[in-house]
Amino acid sequence: PLHAFAAIDCPRRVVKIATKVYRDQMLERDENGMTPLLVACQAPVYKFQDISHDGDDLEDMLEDHLYAEEEDAEMSYKEDPNKTLPSVIEILLEAEPSAAKIADPSGKLPLQHAIDSGKSSNQGVKALSEAEGLEQKLEKSLKIVADDSM
């Protein structure tokens, strides 16, 4: 189920719950050799869905602790529209950071898939580069180049 949640236009709350319920699937590969993070990185970019007032209240069905962080983020989002909620990629990375270093069967990393599918920095690209340690490597490289030019 986690692969499916990562692939479709699924509310972020549901994805977050799925990472807790299906924790054992975070590094599992599907029939195409893809982890849920790889699937999410290939998926189209979907607009955030606020399901807090749609149909049955999910909070009544599940324990409050599953939503505490998400509700705080939603409140911040509603108070400050310039603030963005975590992307599906960021939710998956938070649940299993090591997934960022797992390549698909052809050797392509999640970051490469995210860039190829047109995702922006706040749609998971920055989080993926941080998880892979690329930002630190880039900073070190820039410092070495700067030191060499002096």
C-alpha positions as CSV (number, residue, x, y, z in Angstrom):
1,P,0.0,0.0,0.0
2,L,2.8,2.5,0.7
3,H,4.0,2.4,-2.9
4,A,0.4,3.2,-4.0
5,F,0.1,6.1,-1.5
6,A,3.4,7.5,-2.9
7,A,2.3,7.3,-6.5
8,I,-1.2,8.9,-6.4
9,D,-2.7,12.2,-5.4
10,C,-3.1,11.1,-1.8
11,P,-3.6,13.6,1.0
12,R,-0.4,14.1,2.9
13,R,-2.0,13.2,6.2
14,V,-2.8,9.7,4.8
15,V,0.8,9.4,3.5
16,K,2.1,10.3,7.0
17,I,-0.1,7.7,8.7
18,A,0.9,5.1,6.1
19,T,4.5,5.6,6.9
20,K,3.7,4.6,10.5
21,V,1.3,1.8,9.7
22,Y,3.4,0.3,6.9
23,R,6.8,1.1,8.3
24,D,8.1,-2.3,7.2
25,Q,7.5,-1.2,3.5
26,M,9.6,1.9,3.6
27,L,12.6,0.1,2.0
28,E,10.7,-2.6,0.2
29,R,10.9,-2.7,-3.6
30,D,7.9,-3.2,-5.8
31,E,7.7,-5.4,-8.9
32,N,9.7,-2.7,-10.8
33,G,12.4,-2.6,-8.1
34,M,11.2,0.8,-6.8
35,T,11.0,1.9,-3.2
36,P,8.1,4.2,-2.1
37,L,10.5,7.1,-2.2
38,L,11.6,6.4,-5.7
39,V,7.9,6.1,-6.7
40,A,7.1,9.5,-5.1
41,C,10.1,11.1,-6.8
42,Q,8.7,10.0,-10.2
43,A,5.1,10.9,-9.5
44,P,3.7,14.2,-10.9
45,V,3.6,17.2,-8.5
46,Y,0.3,17.4,-6.8
47,K,-1.2,20.4,-5.0
48,F,-1.7,20.1,-1.2
49,Q,-5.1,18.9,-0.2
50,D,-6.7,20.1,3.0
51,I,-9.0,17.3,4.1
52,S,-9.6,18.6,7.6
53,H,-13.2,19.4,6.8
54,D,-14.0,16.7,4.2
55,G,-16.4,13.8,5.2
56,D,-15.5,11.8,8.2
57,D,-13.0,13.3,10.5
58,L,-9.9,11.1,10.4
59,E,-8.9,12.3,13.9
60,D,-12.0,10.5,15.3
61,M,-10.8,7.2,13.7
62,L,-7.1,7.3,14.8
63,E,-5.2,8.3,17.9
64,D,-4.3,11.9,18.3
65,H,-0.6,11.4,18.5
66,L,-0.5,10.4,14.8
67,Y,-1.7,13.9,13.9
68,A,0.0,16.1,16.4
69,E,2.9,17.3,14.1
70,E,0.7,17.5,11.1
71,E,-1.9,19.6,12.8
72,D,0.7,22.0,14.0
73,A,2.1,22.3,10.4
74,E,-1.4,22.8,9.0
75,M,-2.1,25.6,11.6
76,S,1.2,27.3,10.6
77,Y,0.2,26.9,7.0
78,K,-3.2,28.5,7.5
79,E,-1.7,31.3,9.5
80,D,1.1,32.0,7.1
81,P,0.2,31.1,3.5
82,N,3.8,31.5,2.4
83,K,4.8,28.6,4.6
84,T,4.7,25.2,2.8
85,L,3.8,21.9,4.3
86,P,6.1,19.0,3.8
87,S,6.0,17.3,0.4
88,V,5.3,13.5,0.1
89,I,9.0,13.1,-0.5
90,E,9.8,14.9,2.7
91,I,7.3,12.8,4.6
92,L,8.8,9.6,3.3
93,L,12.4,10.9,4.0
94,E,11.5,11.8,7.6
95,A,10.2,8.3,8.1
96,E,13.2,6.6,6.5
97,P,16.2,8.9,5.6
98,S,18.3,6.0,4.3
99,A,15.9,5.6,1.4
100,A,17.5,8.6,-0.3
101,K,20.6,6.5,-1.0
102,I,18.8,3.5,-2.6
103,A,18.9,3.6,-6.4
104,D,16.4,2.1,-8.8
105,P,17.5,-1.1,-10.8
106,S,19.2,1.1,-13.4
107,G,21.3,2.9,-10.7
108,K,19.3,6.2,-10.7
109,L,18.9,7.8,-7.2
110,P,15.7,9.4,-5.9
111,L,17.2,12.9,-6.3
112,Q,17.7,12.2,-10.0
113,H,14.1,11.0,-10.4
114,A,12.8,14.1,-8.6
115,I,14.8,16.5,-10.8
116,D,13.8,14.6,-14.0
117,S,10.1,14.8,-13.0
118,G,10.3,18.6,-12.6
119,K,10.1,18.8,-8.8
120,S,11.4,22.0,-7.2
121,S,13.5,22.6,-4.1
122,N,10.5,22.8,-1.8
123,Q,8.9,19.7,-3.4
124,G,11.6,17.4,-2.1
125,V,14.7,18.2,-4.1
126,K,16.4,20.1,-1.2
127,A,15.5,17.4,1.3
128,L,16.9,14.7,-1.0
129,S,20.1,16.5,-1.5
130,E,20.5,17.0,2.2
131,A,19.7,13.4,2.9
132,E,22.3,12.3,0.4
133,G,24.8,14.7,1.9
134,L,25.3,16.6,-1.3
135,E,24.9,20.0,0.2
136,Q,27.8,19.4,2.6
137,K,29.9,18.0,-0.3
138,L,29.2,21.0,-2.4
139,E,30.0,23.4,0.4
140,K,33.4,21.6,0.9
141,S,34.1,21.7,-2.8
142,L,33.4,25.4,-3.0
143,K,35.6,26.1,0.0
144,I,38.4,24.1,-1.5
145,V,38.1,26.1,-4.8
146,A,37.9,29.4,-2.9
147,D,41.0,28.4,-0.8
148,D,42.9,27.4,-4.0
149,S,42.2,30.7,-5.7
150,M,43.7,32.7,-2.8
